[in-house]
Amino acid sequence: MTGGWCQRLRTVARVYWVLVSASLRGQMQYRLDFIGNTLIQAIMGADSLILIVAVLARFGPIMGWTTMDIAMLFAVTRVGNGVYMLICNELDRFEAYMVTGDFDSLLIRPWPPLFTLLAQGTGVRRLSFLAQGIAAFAVAAPRLAAVGAVAGCDWAWLALAMAWTSLLYFAVGLATAAAGFWLTRIDELQVFTMIAPTTATTYPLDVYPSWMRKLLLSVLPIGLGNYLPLRFILSKGGSQADLLWPAIGCPLAVAAALWLWNRGVSRYSSTGT
């Protein structure tokens, strides 16, 4: 049994690599254009962090969160979002599959539609999100370490926070894409479920009213992966349970999103194209 599963996993990994490699070759044909666009997007996308720094420089810490604290929160959010965008780029543009009927072509492949969809193309042109997160981490990490705010096992918890955030982005992105089976057009929905929470969770959730904090920790649970762990790691309140809640919430969120996706696939009506 174990050997059979290992063989199947190797086959899946090989197929995924073949499909992704083909996508990468197509996107990397014009390398200078790719590098230039990535750098420009990385610089332009850092405007929210620059705004935060400007506000803190003028008015001081926000609810006890210093510039470097918020830079680390920004880093965790951006890295999580960047990994999601890199691997799950096709979920972000799923509306096109519904509108054009291209989803039909995924149903005739010998692999599950979700696997085939994710392997259709990587978001290599969205590396700017990941670059922003890495840059913010490189700035904040040594300064937080110098004052003893982050030390020892905290680094492992920060890495886990980035992983949890990526998984939660996947869960929310998958659920939003699944809504396309009923709504067809989901661009405006993505603004509410993906873009707005990304912007909101670059700030400490302490600044928001109670109902909004609950929203960003449950229905749109991006804050569960970044804010909760960092609140405890950076000694901004909370308890050790803040490190464990993501381990409970992430699997539940992913399972719920997969259930919704499978329901959507089962009710999908082919366009006949």
C-alpha positions as CSV (number, residue, x, y, z in Angstrom):
1,M,0.0,0.0,0.0
2,T,2.8,2.4,1.0
3,G,4.7,1.7,-2.2
4,G,1.5,2.3,-4.3
5,W,1.0,5.7,-2.7
6,C,4.6,6.7,-3.1
7,Q,4.5,5.7,-6.8
8,R,1.3,7.7,-7.3
9,L,2.8,10.8,-5.6
10,R,5.8,10.6,-7.8
11,T,3.6,10.4,-10.8
12,V,1.6,13.4,-9.7
13,A,4.7,15.4,-9.0
14,R,6.2,14.5,-12.4
15,V,3.0,15.5,-14.2
16,Y,2.7,18.7,-12.2
17,W,6.4,19.6,-13.0
18,V,5.9,18.9,-16.7
19,L,2.8,21.2,-16.9
20,V,4.4,23.9,-14.8
21,S,7.6,23.8,-16.7
22,A,5.8,24.3,-20.0
23,S,4.0,27.3,-18.4
24,L,7.3,28.8,-17.1
25,R,9.0,28.5,-20.5
26,G,6.1,30.4,-22.1
27,Q,6.3,33.2,-19.5
28,M,10.0,33.5,-19.5
29,Q,10.5,34.0,-23.3
30,Y,11.0,37.7,-22.7
31,R,13.2,37.8,-19.6
32,L,14.1,41.5,-19.6
33,D,10.4,42.4,-19.8
34,F,9.7,39.9,-17.0
35,I,12.4,41.3,-14.7
36,G,11.4,44.9,-15.4
37,N,7.7,44.3,-14.7
38,T,8.5,42.4,-11.5
39,L,10.7,45.3,-10.2
40,I,8.2,48.0,-11.1
41,Q,5.3,46.0,-9.5
42,A,7.4,45.4,-6.4
43,I,8.1,49.1,-6.0
44,M,4.6,50.2,-6.8
45,G,3.0,47.6,-4.5
46,A,5.0,48.8,-1.5
47,D,2.9,52.0,-1.3
48,S,0.8,50.6,1.6
49,L,3.9,50.0,3.7
50,I,5.3,53.4,2.9
51,L,2.0,55.0,4.0
52,I,2.1,53.1,7.3
53,V,5.7,54.2,7.9
54,A,4.7,57.8,7.2
55,V,1.8,57.7,9.6
56,L,3.8,56.1,12.3
57,A,6.6,58.6,11.8
58,R,4.1,61.4,12.3
59,F,1.9,60.0,15.1
60,G,4.0,57.3,16.8
61,P,3.1,53.6,17.4
62,I,-0.5,52.4,16.6
63,M,-2.1,50.5,19.5
64,G,1.4,49.6,20.7
65,W,2.6,48.4,17.3
66,T,5.9,50.1,16.2
67,T,7.1,50.6,12.6
68,M,9.1,47.4,12.7
69,D,6.3,45.4,14.2
70,I,4.0,46.4,11.4
71,A,6.7,45.8,8.8
72,M,6.9,42.2,10.1
73,L,3.2,41.9,9.9
74,F,3.4,43.2,6.3
75,A,6.1,40.7,5.5
76,V,4.1,37.7,6.7
77,T,1.1,38.9,4.8
78,R,2.9,39.6,1.6
79,V,5.0,36.3,1.7
80,G,1.8,34.3,2.3
81,N,0.0,36.2,-0.5
82,G,3.0,35.9,-2.8
83,V,3.3,32.1,-2.4
84,Y,-0.4,31.8,-3.1
85,M,-0.2,33.9,-6.2
86,L,2.8,32.0,-7.4
87,I,1.2,28.5,-7.1
88,C,-2.5,29.3,-7.4
89,N,-2.5,32.0,-10.1
90,E,-5.2,30.3,-12.1
91,L,-7.6,30.5,-9.2
92,D,-7.3,34.2,-9.3
93,R,-8.3,34.3,-12.9
94,F,-10.9,31.6,-12.7
95,E,-13.7,33.9,-14.0
96,A,-12.1,33.6,-17.5
97,Y,-12.6,29.8,-17.4
98,M,-16.3,30.2,-16.6
99,V,-17.0,33.0,-19.1
100,T,-15.1,31.4,-22.1
101,G,-16.0,27.8,-21.3
102,D,-12.4,26.8,-21.0
103,F,-13.2,24.9,-17.8
104,D,-14.7,22.2,-20.1
105,S,-11.2,21.3,-21.3
106,L,-10.1,20.5,-17.7
107,L,-12.9,18.0,-17.2
108,I,-11.7,15.7,-20.0
109,R,-8.2,15.4,-18.5
110,P,-7.3,12.3,-16.6
111,W,-6.6,14.3,-13.4
112,P,-8.9,16.1,-11.0
113,P,-9.9,19.5,-12.4
114,L,-8.4,21.4,-9.5
115,F,-5.0,19.8,-10.0
116,T,-5.1,20.5,-13.7
117,L,-6.2,24.1,-13.1
118,L,-3.3,24.8,-10.7
119,A,-0.8,23.2,-13.1
120,Q,-2.1,25.3,-16.0
121,G,0.1,28.2,-15.1
122,T,2.2,29.6,-12.3
123,G,2.0,33.3,-11.3
124,V,5.7,33.9,-11.9
125,R,4.9,37.4,-13.1
126,R,3.5,38.1,-9.6
127,L,6.8,37.4,-7.8
128,S,6.6,41.1,-6.9
129,F,4.3,40.2,-4.0
130,L,6.8,37.7,-2.7
131,A,9.7,40.2,-3.2
132,Q,7.9,42.8,-1.2
133,G,7.5,40.4,1.7
134,I,11.1,39.2,1.6
135,A,12.3,42.8,1.5
136,A,10.1,43.9,4.5
137,F,11.3,40.8,6.4
138,A,14.9,41.6,5.7
139,V,14.4,45.1,7.1
140,A,12.3,44.2,10.1
141,A,13.9,40.9,11.3
142,P,17.4,42.2,12.4
143,R,15.9,45.2,14.1
144,L,13.3,43.2,16.0
145,A,16.1,40.7,16.9
146,A,18.3,43.5,18.2
147,V,15.8,44.6,20.7
148,G,14.9,41.1,21.7
149,A,11.4,41.2,20.3
150,V,12.0,38.1,18.2
151,A,14.4,35.3,19.4
152,G,14.8,31.5,19.5
153,C,11.7,29.6,18.5
154,D,10.0,32.7,17.4
155,W,11.7,32.4,14.0
156,A,10.1,29.0,13.5
157,W,6.7,30.4,14.5
158,L,7.1,33.2,12.0
159,A,7.9,30.7,9.3
160,L,4.7,28.8,10.3
161,A,2.7,32.0,10.2
162,M,3.7,32.5,6.6
163,A,2.7,29.0,5.8
164,W,-0.6,29.3,7.5
165,T,-1.3,32.6,5.7
166,S,-0.6,30.9,2.4
167,L,-3.0,28.1,3.2
168,L,-5.7,30.5,4.3
169,Y,-5.2,32.5,1.0
170,F,-5.6,29.2,-0.8
171,A,-8.8,28.4,1.1
172,V,-10.4,31.9,0.5
173,G,-9.2,31.9,-3.1
174,L,-10.6,28.4,-3.8
175,A,-13.9,29.2,-2.1
176,T,-14.2,32.5,-4.2
177,A,-13.4,30.6,-7.4
178,A,-15.9,27.9,-6.5
179,A,-18.6,30.7,-6.3
180,G,-18.0,31.1,-10.0
181,F,-19.9,27.9,-10.6
182,W,-23.0,29.7,-9.4
183,L,-22.2,33.4,-10.2
184,T,-20.0,33.0,-13.3
185,R,-18.4,36.5,-12.9
186,I,-16.5,36.8,-9.6
187,D,-14.1,39.8,-10.2
188,E,-16.1,42.0,-7.9
189,L,-16.4,39.3,-5.3
190,Q,-12.6,38.8,-5.4
191,V,-12.2,42.5,-4.4
192,F,-14.2,41.8,-1.2
193,T,-12.7,38.3,-0.4
194,M,-9.1,38.7,-1.5
195,I,-8.0,42.3,-2.1
196,A,-9.7,44.0,0.8
197,P,-8.6,41.5,3.4
198,T,-5.0,41.7,2.1
199,T,-5.0,45.4,2.6
200,A,-6.8,45.3,5.9
201,T,-4.5,42.7,7.5
202,T,-1.3,44.7,6.8
203,Y,-2.5,46.7,9.8
204,P,-2.9,45.3,13.3
205,L,-6.5,44.1,13.7
206,D,-6.6,46.1,17.0
207,V,-7.4,49.2,15.0
208,Y,-10.7,47.8,13.6
209,P,-14.1,47.5,15.3
210,S,-15.0,44.2,16.9
211,W,-17.2,43.0,14.0
212,M,-14.5,43.6,11.5
213,R,-11.9,41.7,13.6
214,K,-14.3,38.8,13.8
215,L,-14.8,38.9,10.0
216,L,-11.0,38.8,9.3
217,L,-10.6,35.9,11.8
218,S,-13.5,33.7,10.6
219,V,-15.3,34.3,7.4
220,L,-12.3,35.8,5.6
221,P,-9.7,34.3,8.0
222,I,-6.5,35.9,6.7
223,G,-5.9,37.4,10.1
224,L,-5.9,34.0,11.6
225,G,-2.6,33.2,9.9
226,N,-0.7,36.5,10.3
227,Y,-2.2,38.7,13.0
228,L,-2.9,36.1,15.8
229,P,0.6,34.5,15.8
230,L,2.4,37.8,15.5
231,R,0.3,39.3,18.3
232,F,1.8,36.8,20.7
233,I,5.3,36.6,19.2
234,L,5.7,40.4,19.4
235,S,4.2,40.6,22.9
236,K,1.2,42.6,21.8
237,G,-1.3,40.6,23.9
238,G,-3.0,37.3,23.5
239,S,-1.7,33.9,24.7
240,Q,0.1,30.8,23.5
241,A,-3.2,29.7,22.1
242,D,-2.7,32.3,19.3
243,L,0.1,30.1,18.0
244,L,-2.3,27.0,17.9
245,W,-5.5,28.5,16.5
246,P,-4.1,28.6,12.9
247,A,-3.3,24.9,13.1
248,I,-7.0,24.3,13.8
249,G,-8.5,26.9,11.6
250,C,-6.4,26.3,8.4
251,P,-7.4,22.6,7.9
252,L,-11.0,23.5,8.5
253,A,-10.9,26.4,6.1
254,V,-9.2,24.3,3.4
255,A,-11.7,21.5,3.9
256,A,-14.7,23.8,3.6
257,A,-13.3,25.4,0.5
258,L,-12.6,21.9,-1.1
259,W,-16.2,20.9,-0.2
260,L,-17.6,24.0,-1.9
261,W,-15.4,23.4,-4.9
262,N,-16.5,19.8,-5.3
263,R,-20.1,20.9,-5.0
264,G,-19.5,23.4,-7.7
265,V,-17.8,20.9,-10.1
266,S,-20.7,18.4,-9.6
267,R,-23.3,21.0,-10.6
268,Y,-21.3,22.5,-13.5
269,S,-23.0,22.5,-16.9
270,S,-20.8,22.3,-19.9
271,T,-21.0,25.2,-22.4
272,G,-20.6,22.7,-25.2
273,T,-17.4,24.3,-26.5
